Amino acid sequence: MTAKIQLVRGIDEEVSDVKITRSKDGAFSIAKFIFNQPKCMGENGPSQDITGLYLIDEEGELISRTVNAKFIGGESTGIEAEYKMRGEAEFQRFLRFMERFAKDNGMELDRKL
């Protein structure tokens, strides 16, 4: 199974950037996803309701409901989504997903964490 990211079920997205931050003790982490031109946003707005961020791979799904559209002058400029993790186990699961996603999409994962 190919790792994929969706904002609307059934529409695979291309992520523009991902930034990961962790607390010093590693108890809390946040991944911020930026989508500059999401496929789910047509000229007239979203083709369907954007209900969350879905990170899907062979282990299952990681889901977040923290998704925000960005607008300038009434025009969509993209979408930002956050995935929050508590503890090392959730963080390691997220890293496994990101490694699969990077490999499947010809990207590189910088592990300076």
Backbone as ProteinMPNN parsed JSONL, in Angstrom:
{"seq_chain_A": "MTAKIQLVRGIDEEVSDVKITRSKDGAFSIAKFIFNQPKCMGENGPSQDITGLYLIDEEGELISRTVNAKFIGGESTGIEAEYKMRGEAEFQRFLRFMERFAKDNGMELDRKL", "coords_chain_A": {"N_chain_A": [[0.843, -1.193, 0.0], [0.519, 2.202, -0.813], [1.682, 5.042, 0.91], [-0.349, 7.776, 1.802], [-1.729, 11.104, 1.813], [-4.654, 12.744, 2.723], [-7.201, 15.251, 2.503], [-9.779, 15.372, 1.879], [-11.696, 12.543, 1.761], [-10.575, 10.067, -0.46], [-9.25, 11.742, -2.25], [-6.061, 12.122, -3.044], [-3.442, 14.061, -1.771], [-0.801, 16.435, -2.507], [1.724, 17.412, -0.503], [3.022, 20.57, 0.427], [4.842, 21.423, 2.355], [6.212, 20.241, 5.455], [6.468, 20.734, 8.853], [8.003, 19.902, 11.828], [7.742, 19.983, 15.314], [9.028, 19.461, 18.607], [8.574, 18.996, 22.12], [11.038, 19.701, 24.65], [11.361, 17.511, 26.374], [10.265, 15.516, 24.886], [7.652, 14.758, 25.221], [5.518, 15.869, 23.896], [4.547, 16.565, 20.585], [4.249, 18.291, 17.443], [3.126, 18.238, 14.15], [3.092, 20.241, 11.377], [1.347, 20.657, 8.493], [1.516, 21.958, 5.244], [-0.365, 22.923, 2.52], [-0.152, 24.207, -0.514], [-1.503, 24.286, -2.988], [-3.98, 22.566, -2.815], [-5.464, 19.597, -4.092], [-8.108, 19.101, -3.56], [-9.338, 21.52, -3.536], [-11.129, 23.319, -5.72], [-11.678, 25.686, -8.426], [-13.948, 26.947, -7.533], [-13.957, 26.64, -4.807], [-13.93, 24.106, -2.172], [-14.397, 20.775, -3.414], [-15.748, 18.951, -1.965], [-16.764, 18.67, 1.502], [-14.104, 19.495, 3.625], [-12.966, 17.445, 5.952], [-10.95, 16.716, 7.656], [-7.514, 15.81, 8.374], [-5.981, 13.163, 6.901], [-3.764, 10.641, 7.312], [-2.598, 7.997, 5.716], [-1.541, 4.68, 5.679], [0.085, 1.428, 5.453], [-0.143, 0.603, 8.101], [-2.459, 1.683, 9.008], [-4.588, 4.459, 9.845], [-3.814, 7.84, 10.635], [-5.352, 10.504, 12.165], [-6.423, 13.882, 12.092], [-8.334, 16.661, 13.162], [-7.729, 19.275, 13.001], [-7.699, 21.561, 10.845], [-7.207, 24.221, 8.654], [-8.281, 26.621, 6.342], [-6.649, 29.001, 4.308], [-7.071, 32.353, 3.382], [-6.776, 35.121, 1.159], [-7.914, 38.201, 0.333], [-10.392, 37.069, -0.258], [-9.766, 34.902, -1.803], [-8.676, 31.539, -1.945], [-5.633, 30.567, -0.497], [-4.426, 28.316, 0.242], [-4.069, 25.451, 2.465], [-3.657, 24.692, 5.892], [-2.715, 22.229, 8.186], [-2.671, 20.53, 11.323], [-1.085, 17.931, 13.108], [-1.174, 16.437, 16.141], [0.867, 14.946, 18.616], [1.284, 12.793, 21.391], [3.714, 11.698, 23.533], [6.318, 9.181, 23.075], [5.653, 6.837, 21.612], [3.508, 7.564, 19.874], [4.835, 9.507, 18.403], [6.884, 8.011, 17.159], [5.321, 6.321, 15.559], [4.212, 8.213, 13.824], [6.59, 9.065, 12.549], [7.261, 6.704, 11.181], [5.166, 6.637, 9.336], [5.776, 9.031, 7.906], [8.276, 8.389, 6.815], [7.552, 6.337, 5.031], [5.778, 7.792, 3.381], [7.498, 9.752, 2.318], [9.314, 8.113, 0.904], [7.565, 6.869, -0.951], [6.787, 9.057, -2.448], [8.954, 10.256, -3.591], [10.401, 11.995, -1.943], [12.421, 13.551, 0.616], [13.236, 12.815, 3.958], [14.166, 14.736, 6.585], [15.88, 14.017, 9.369], [16.451, 15.556, 11.829], [15.627, 15.521, 14.43]], "CA_chain_A": [[0.0, 0.0, 0.0], [1.225, 3.467, -0.884], [1.321, 6.021, 1.941], [-0.992, 8.933, 1.188], [-2.317, 12.143, 2.66], [-5.91, 13.233, 2.165], [-8.011, 16.227, 3.237], [-11.104, 14.877, 1.523], [-11.528, 11.112, 1.496], [-10.523, 9.67, -1.856], [-8.432, 12.658, -3.048], [-4.692, 12.147, -2.533], [-2.863, 15.402, -1.857], [0.638, 16.67, -2.514], [2.022, 18.348, 0.571], [4.05, 21.547, 0.05], [5.856, 21.463, 3.399], [5.863, 19.681, 6.761], [7.378, 21.187, 9.897], [7.771, 19.129, 13.047], [8.348, 20.5, 16.533], [8.89, 18.578, 19.779], [8.96, 19.567, 23.401], [12.386, 19.262, 25.036], [11.321, 16.178, 26.997], [9.703, 14.576, 23.929], [6.308, 14.347, 25.62], [4.514, 16.45, 23.01], [5.069, 16.928, 19.265], [3.261, 18.792, 16.492], [3.513, 18.288, 12.743], [2.278, 21.217, 10.654], [1.333, 20.372, 7.064], [1.104, 23.091, 4.419], [-0.802, 22.552, 1.173], [-0.296, 25.467, -1.252], [-2.54, 24.126, -4.011], [-4.571, 21.243, -2.605], [-6.3, 19.078, -5.178], [-9.52, 19.115, -3.16], [-9.873, 22.879, -3.72], [-11.297, 23.696, -7.123], [-11.812, 27.128, -8.645], [-15.109, 27.444, -6.789], [-13.884, 26.175, -3.425], [-13.762, 22.658, -2.033], [-15.322, 19.918, -4.14], [-16.504, 18.311, -0.882], [-16.346, 19.198, 2.795], [-12.823, 19.061, 4.165], [-13.349, 16.985, 7.29], [-9.794, 16.428, 8.491], [-6.249, 15.401, 7.771], [-5.907, 11.708, 6.983], [-2.464, 10.084, 6.947], [-2.999, 6.609, 5.506], [-0.49, 3.764, 5.223], [-0.174, 0.009, 5.718], [-0.464, 0.4, 9.512], [-3.779, 2.235, 9.301], [-4.785, 5.891, 9.637], [-3.615, 8.857, 11.659], [-6.367, 11.49, 11.81], [-6.501, 15.139, 12.827], [-9.445, 17.536, 12.745], [-7.224, 20.644, 13.022], [-7.454, 21.938, 9.45], [-7.625, 25.598, 8.422], [-8.063, 27.192, 5.003], [-6.085, 30.352, 4.333], [-7.634, 33.187, 2.326], [-6.337, 36.506, 1.007], [-8.812, 38.878, -0.597], [-11.473, 36.171, -0.624], [-9.244, 33.801, -2.603], [-7.965, 30.517, -1.186], [-4.19, 30.528, -0.715], [-3.933, 27.019, 0.687], [-4.605, 24.84, 3.673], [-2.708, 24.275, 6.907], [-3.276, 21.223, 9.085], [-1.766, 20.108, 12.392], [-1.251, 16.614, 13.706], [-0.557, 16.506, 17.465], [1.275, 13.645, 19.15], [1.68, 12.741, 22.8], [4.565, 10.566, 23.878], [7.258, 8.616, 22.11], [5.021, 5.84, 20.737], [2.78, 8.277, 18.814], [5.83, 10.171, 17.57], [7.539, 6.991, 16.331], [4.328, 5.896, 14.556], [4.173, 9.291, 12.843], [7.831, 9.006, 11.764], [7.158, 5.58, 10.24], [4.314, 7.1, 8.235], [6.486, 10.023, 7.103], [9.307, 7.689, 6.044], [6.86, 5.682, 3.921], [5.26, 8.816, 2.492], [8.644, 10.337, 1.622], [9.817, 7.117, -0.05], [6.568, 6.658, -2.003], [6.558, 10.277, -3.217], [10.221, 10.815, -4.051], [10.797, 13.09, -1.072], [13.471, 13.248, 1.571], [12.886, 13.105, 5.333], [15.308, 15.249, 7.338], [15.673, 13.547, 10.744], [17.238, 16.33, 12.798], [14.809, 15.596, 15.64]], "C_chain_A": [[0.884, 1.251, 0.0], [0.748, 4.383, 0.229], [0.741, 7.252, 1.251], [-1.558, 9.869, 2.232], [-3.56, 12.645, 1.959], [-6.521, 14.275, 3.09], [-9.492, 15.941, 3.019], [-10.897, 13.409, 1.171], [-11.575, 10.83, -0.001], [-9.697, 10.574, -2.757], [-7.049, 12.74, -2.401], [-4.081, 13.518, -2.793], [-1.348, 15.359, -1.973], [0.907, 17.74, -1.464], [3.151, 19.276, 0.124], [5.177, 21.586, 1.067], [5.305, 20.811, 4.661], [6.915, 20.165, 7.739], [7.005, 20.474, 11.186], [8.482, 19.798, 14.208], [8.075, 19.52, 17.669], [9.239, 19.349, 21.026], [10.326, 19.001, 23.786], [12.403, 17.86, 25.631], [10.698, 15.121, 26.08], [8.287, 14.126, 24.242], [5.225, 14.831, 24.657], [5.18, 16.878, 21.707], [3.924, 17.41, 18.388], [3.872, 18.764, 15.093], [2.552, 19.242, 12.045], [2.452, 20.96, 9.16], [0.826, 21.596, 6.318], [0.817, 22.583, 3.006], [-1.042, 23.852, 0.408], [-1.398, 25.401, -2.305], [-3.175, 22.749, -3.855], [-5.515, 20.853, -3.738], [-7.785, 19.166, -4.844], [-10.156, 20.492, -3.308], [-9.941, 23.196, -5.205], [-11.369, 25.205, -7.251], [-12.931, 27.732, -7.807], [-15.117, 26.984, -5.344], [-13.791, 24.666, -3.376], [-14.83, 21.876, -2.79], [-16.233, 19.159, -3.177], [-16.059, 18.961, 0.413], [-15.004, 18.615, 3.195], [-13.078, 18.721, 5.625], [-12.164, 16.666, 8.194], [-8.561, 16.17, 7.66], [-6.135, 13.905, 7.989], [-4.556, 11.256, 6.454], [-2.659, 8.58, 6.902], [-1.804, 5.797, 5.012], [-0.857, 2.341, 5.625], [-0.494, -0.294, 7.18], [-1.85, 0.917, 9.884], [-3.84, 3.719, 9.006], [-4.408, 6.685, 10.882], [-4.527, 10.0, 11.243], [-6.26, 12.719, 12.708], [-7.679, 15.943, 12.286], [-9.017, 19.005, 12.728], [-6.765, 21.033, 11.625], [-8.024, 23.334, 9.235], [-7.3, 26.03, 7.007], [-7.545, 28.606, 5.188], [-6.624, 31.119, 3.132], [-7.001, 34.569, 2.344], [-7.24, 37.127, -0.044], [-9.935, 37.98, -1.082], [-11.046, 34.976, -1.457], [-8.476, 32.823, -1.717], [-6.483, 30.537, -1.534], [-3.588, 29.216, -0.225], [-4.595, 26.552, 1.964], [-3.444, 24.483, 4.59], [-3.419, 23.293, 7.832], [-2.225, 20.854, 10.118], [-2.116, 18.711, 12.869], [-0.473, 16.63, 15.015], [-0.303, 15.1, 18.0], [1.669, 13.781, 20.615], [2.526, 11.489, 23.014], [5.384, 10.023, 22.722], [6.6, 7.645, 21.145], [4.269, 6.513, 19.587], [3.754, 8.961, 17.861], [6.515, 9.172, 16.64], [6.601, 6.468, 15.251], [4.238, 6.938, 13.44], [5.425, 9.257, 11.958], [7.82, 7.846, 10.778], [6.281, 5.958, 9.052], [5.09, 8.04, 7.322], [7.595, 9.386, 6.273], [8.685, 6.99, 4.832], [6.376, 6.697, 2.897], [6.39, 9.434, 1.669], [9.168, 9.375, 0.557], [8.864, 6.961, -1.233], [6.393, 7.869, -2.919], [7.848, 10.974, -3.643], [10.697, 12.004, -3.244], [11.898, 12.61, -0.124], [13.019, 13.678, 2.964], [14.143, 13.514, 6.071], [15.085, 14.928, 8.811], [16.582, 14.248, 11.731], [16.523, 16.436, 14.132], [15.456, 14.875, 16.792]], "O_chain_A": [[1.872, 1.329, 0.731], [-0.454, 4.494, 0.47], [1.272, 7.716, 0.241], [-1.828, 9.484, 3.37], [-3.541, 12.937, 0.763], [-6.379, 14.195, 4.31], [-10.334, 16.234, 3.867], [-10.02, 13.074, 0.375], [-12.474, 11.28, -0.712], [-9.457, 10.227, -3.913], [-6.884, 13.348, -1.344], [-4.189, 14.063, -3.892], [-0.703, 14.383, -1.591], [0.37, 18.845, -1.542], [4.123, 18.827, -0.484], [6.338, 21.762, 0.7], [4.1, 20.824, 4.909], [8.112, 20.026, 7.492], [5.841, 20.448, 11.583], [9.661, 20.141, 14.117], [7.046, 18.845, 17.698], [10.087, 20.241, 21.006], [10.72, 17.941, 23.301], [13.351, 17.105, 25.418], [10.612, 13.953, 26.458], [7.771, 13.211, 23.6], [4.135, 14.26, 24.612], [6.252, 17.483, 21.723], [2.778, 16.996, 18.561], [4.999, 19.213, 14.887], [1.336, 19.066, 12.117], [3.561, 21.036, 8.63], [-0.172, 22.201, 6.71], [1.64, 21.91, 2.387], [-2.037, 24.532, 0.656], [-2.141, 26.365, -2.486], [-2.935, 21.86, -4.673], [-6.261, 21.679, -4.263], [-8.621, 19.289, -5.738], [-11.377, 20.623, -3.218], [-8.909, 23.325, -5.865], [-11.142, 25.922, -6.277], [-12.863, 28.898, -7.419], [-16.174, 26.942, -4.716], [-13.598, 24.013, -4.402], [-16.002, 22.252, -2.811], [-17.347, 18.774, -3.532], [-15.088, 19.718, 0.429], [-14.787, 17.406, 3.118], [-13.369, 19.6, 6.436], [-12.351, 16.375, 9.375], [-8.558, 16.292, 6.435], [-6.185, 13.43, 9.123], [-4.241, 11.465, 5.283], [-2.863, 7.951, 7.941], [-1.14, 6.176, 4.047], [-1.971, 2.081, 6.08], [-1.061, -1.346, 7.474], [-2.354, 0.615, 10.966], [-3.232, 4.197, 8.048], [-4.648, 6.264, 12.013], [-4.486, 10.43, 10.09], [-6.038, 12.612, 13.914], [-7.975, 15.903, 11.092], [-9.838, 19.885, 12.472], [-5.6, 20.861, 11.267], [-9.173, 23.607, 9.584], [-6.184, 25.831, 6.526], [-7.95, 29.316, 6.107], [-6.635, 30.611, 2.011], [-6.723, 35.123, 3.408], [-7.323, 36.642, -1.173], [-10.386, 38.123, -2.218], [-11.871, 34.124, -1.787], [-7.714, 33.236, -0.843], [-6.111, 30.526, -2.707], [-2.372, 29.032, -0.275], [-5.538, 27.16, 2.47], [-2.391, 24.033, 4.139], [-4.572, 23.498, 8.211], [-1.029, 20.862, 9.826], [-3.286, 18.357, 13.014], [0.744, 16.815, 15.012], [-1.128, 14.198, 17.861], [2.303, 14.756, 21.019], [2.101, 10.373, 22.713], [5.167, 10.362, 21.559], [6.952, 7.626, 19.965], [4.382, 6.077, 18.442], [3.526, 8.993, 16.652], [6.705, 9.459, 15.458], [7.043, 6.197, 14.135], [4.193, 6.593, 12.259], [5.321, 9.407, 10.741], [8.313, 7.982, 9.658], [6.604, 5.645, 7.906], [5.071, 7.876, 6.102], [7.83, 9.804, 5.139], [9.234, 7.046, 3.732], [6.536, 6.498, 1.693], [6.25, 9.619, 0.46], [9.434, 9.787, -0.572], [9.3, 6.925, -2.383], [5.907, 7.731, -4.041], [7.831, 12.148, -4.012], [11.321, 12.918, -3.782], [12.245, 11.43, -0.082], [12.483, 14.772, 3.137], [15.087, 12.73, 6.176], [14.195, 15.502, 9.439], [17.394, 13.606, 12.398], [16.792, 17.362, 14.897], [14.899, 14.84, 17.89]]}, "name": "protein", "num_of_chains": 1, "seq": "MTAKIQLVRGIDEEVSDVKITRSKDGAFSIAKFIFNQPKCMGENGPSQDITGLYLIDEEGELISRTVNAKFIGGESTGIEAEYKMRGEAEFQRFLRFMERFAKDNGMELDRKL"}
